[in-house]
Amino acid sequence: MTAKICEICGQRPARYVCKDCGSSVCGNCFIPEKWLCINCYRKLPHEAVALAKEERFSLPFKLFLAGFTLIFIGTLILMIASLLGASPQTGGFIWIFPLPPIVFGTEKFSLPLMLMLAIPIIILIALVYFYFYHLNK
């Protein structure tokens, strides 16, 4: 059995079939995003070609990039705050898992602030628990 040769370049073995014209084409002469050969892809309207260029990055990659950017900006804000005179002896922390939440604080206002954060977190955890509890019934 002989392998088909690409109908466009005539040099490499054909591995794909164009969905519009039915040509057998190689990987270099094929656009996998549209499942078209390069000849049919060139015949597309200009807007479709421009749209294909905009779809370079997938949604998960965009979400990863947005999350990384937010973390980086937050880190920069913390670094700038420490350089501009934020006291190194202050701070706080809420440990959520395993329940119950454990609250730490090192300033006189940190305990009330941490409790103000801990109470909505406990309520949110309870709401999520009851939602999934009733969802499974």
Beta strands, then each sheet from edge to edge (+ up, - down):
strand 1: 16-17
strand 2: 24-25
strand 3: 30-31
strand 4: 36-37
strand 5: 92-95
strand 6: 102-105
sheet 1: 1+ 2-
sheet 2: 3+ 4-
sheet 3: 5+ 6-
end
